[in-house]
Structure formats: structure tokens, C-alpha cells
Amino acid sequence: MSLTFYYSPMSTAMITDVVLEELGMPCERVTIDLKKGQTRTPEYLRLNPNGKVPLLVHDGTPIWESAAITLYLGEIFGVAKGLYPPPGTERGTAMKWIVWANVTLGEAAGRWMRNTSEYYPAEQHNAKAAEAAKVDMHGCLRILDDALAGKPFLLGDYTLADAHVNSVIGWLRFMAVDFSTYKNLNAWSDRCAARPAHGRAMARAS
């Protein structure tokens, strides 16, 4: 089996890094320097025409988008390791949270970031758009907080859905989003962060 993981530390590729660590999957890790434009080279664009990380190449097949990578790794490797549900309703629940984190929460967070972050030119910022995005983002965080009431993890037991969603939450913490009112979410996030695989991935990024 050949597995190559293209990533950049402290990027959204950290989602996939945590997932791979949880699975204990041996892979070749290729560090991509985003500032040097290494995702825009012809060689990289042949594998991922989006020109982004993460990118996973499994036995010659490139897979991009972090949610797709988590779903794929869960289906192929996670079931046997007890980290992803077999086909059925529990798998549907895991898929729901993984996609929600990227699409619904990610869209609101992306809008907020685009209108507030120094990563984007100040002249492109829009205060009203930023406030609307903030309201939407915290609405999503309340959904997650409510879903975790009385549960240690999203499906009861820890799965790759927790690894994926918590990694997105970690990105928002890095962007200084205020999580002070989300008691259930914070306790869950602490449990996810206490796992050895999470610690190994974070140590590699630092």
C-alpha cells in the first residue's frame, strides 16, 4: 500500500493529520510551503487542481478536501480499528457531522474570517458582513454544544467524526473565536485534545 500525505503545519491539513494519527496509518508526509507557492506548481496541480492542502494520494489515486479524506479513510481503514461506524445509521450520523463542520460551520467561519482577518486586505473587510457571519458561526457552535449535552463524544464513543470536527474547532480557537459560553463543547474538545494521537499531531506542527 502507498499512502502520501501533502500538508502544511497549522493549516486545515491538520484535520487530516489528526485523523491519520488516530488510525496509526504509516504514510509518507510531504510538507508544503504555502508561502512559497508550492501548491501552485504544475506537478502539484496535476494531483490537486484546487492548489490547496490537504491532499492524500492512496495507491496513485489523489483525494482532496479534508471532509472527503476523513470519510474515505474512515470507510477504508477506520471500521476495523473501531474508529468509524460500519454502514448504517451511526455512519450517517458521523458523515453528517464531518460534512457539517466543513460546509455549514466552515462557510460561516470563512465569511467571518474574510471580513476580519489580517490574512485578507483591510480594504476588503465589511463590518456588517463580519457581524452577520459571526452570528451565523455562533449559531453553529450552539448547535454543536447542544448536541454534546450528556454525551462524551458525538456518537457516544470516540470516532473520526470527533477528530475531524474538533480539528475545525481548533482552527477557530487559533483565530481567537470566543468559546467561553459553550460548556459542553469545551469539555468535549478537552477530551479530544487529551488523546495521544492529537498530541502527536500538534507536536509535529509546533
N, C-alpha and C positions, 0 to 999 in steps of 0.2 A: 504494500500500500504506500502511495506517495501523497503526502499532505504538506502543502506550503502555505504559510500564513503571512500575508503582507500587511504590516501595521505601522502605526506611528504612535509612540507613547503619548498619553494624555490627550488622545483623540477619541472619537466614537468607536475606534477599533478596540478600545479597552473592553467593550462589551464582549466581543468575540474572544479576547484573550482570557477573560474570566471563565467563559464557557469551556474553552479548550482545557484550561487548568482543572476545572471541575471534572471533566471527562478523563483527565490524565492521558490525553492524546499526544503521542510523540509527533512532532512536526518540525519542519524547517521554518524558522522565523526570519523574515526579511524585513529589516527596519527601513521605512520610507521617510525621507526628509521632506516634509511638505513645503518648508520654506525654500528649498532648492528646486521645487517643481518636479520632484521625481515621480509624481503621479501623472505628469503630462508628457512623459517620454513616449515615443512610438511603441516601444516594447511593452510598457505598462498598459497603454491604451488598447493594445491588441487583446489584453486579458480583461481589462475593465474599461470600456469606453466612457464610463462616467468620470474617470480620472479621480477616484476617491479611494479612501480606505474605510473599512476593511475589505480585503479580498482574500478568498480562500480558493486554492486550486487543489482539487481532490482527484487523483489519478488522471490528471490532464484536463479536468473539467473546471473552468473558473466559475465561482459562485460569488456574487457581490450582494450588498445590502445586508446589514447586520441581522435584521429580523429573519431574512431568508436563510442566512447561515446558521442561526440558532435553531430554527425549525428543522433544517436539513441534518445538522449534527445530532439533534435530539432523536430524530427518526432513525438515523443510521446507527448511531453509537449509544445514545442515551438510555434507551429502553432496557437493554441488557445490564446497564450499570445502575438501574433504579433511579435515574435522574430525569426521566421523561416518560410520560404515560404511554401505554400501548394504545392502539386505535380504540376510540370510544369517546364518551362524553368528557372524561377527565382530560384527554388530549385536546379536545375542543376548548376547554377552559384555559389550558396552557397556551394554546395558539392565540386565543382571544387577548390575553394579557400581553404577550410578546408583540403582537401587531399593534395593539392599542398604545403601547409605550412609544413605538416609533411614529405611528400615524397621528393619533389624536393628541396625546401629550406632546409628542415631538413637534407637531405643527404649531401648537400654541407657544411652546418654548422657543421655537425657531423665530416666530414673529416677534416675540418679546426681545430676544437677543438681537435681532436685526435692527431694532429701533432703540436699543440702549447700549449695546456693547461697543467697546473701543475697537473690536475687530472689524467694525464697519464704519465708514466715514461719517463724521458727525453731521454733515450736511444732508445725509440720507435718513437721519433719525426723525421720527414723527412721534411727538409726545402722546397724542390721542391714540394712535395705533399701539404704542407701547403699553398704555394703560388698559386698553381693550384686551391685548394679548395677555397681560398679567392676570386679569380677571379670569380669562379662559384657562390659563395654566393652573391657577389655584383651584378652579373648579375641578380640574382633572385630579389634582392632588387630594382633594376631599373625597373624590370617588375611590381612590386607592386607599386612603385612610379608613373610610367606612368599610371597604371590602375586607380589611385586615382585622376588624374588630373580633376579638375572641379567637383568633387563629394565629399560630406561629408563622405560617407561610401561606402563600396564595392558594395552594391546593391542599393545605393541611401539612403534608410533608414537603420538605425542600425539593425543588425541581429546578431545571434550567430556566423556567419562567421567572423564578426569583432571581437567579443570577443575571438574567437579561434586564429585567425591569429595574432592579436595584442599581445596575450599572448606569442606566439612564438617569436615575435619581442622583447618583454620584456626580454625574456631569452637571446637573442643576445645582448641586451643593457647591461645586467648583465655581459656578457662575454667580454665587452669592445669593441664591434664592432663599427666602426666609421659610424655614421648615418648623418654626417654634411651636406652631399650633397643632401639629399633626402627631399626636401621641402614639397611635397605633403604627403609623408609617415609620416613625423614628425607631421604635422598639424592634420592628421587623428589619429595618435597614441595619441596625446594630447586629442582629443575629446573622444576617447575610455577610456582613463585613468581618465577623468573627471566624468565618470558615477559613481553613488553611489555604485553600485554592485562591480565595480572594486576596489574602495576604501576599501570596507569591506573585500574583499578577501586579499588585500595587507596588511591591518592592522592585519589580523589574522596570516599572515606569518611572520610578523616582531617580 
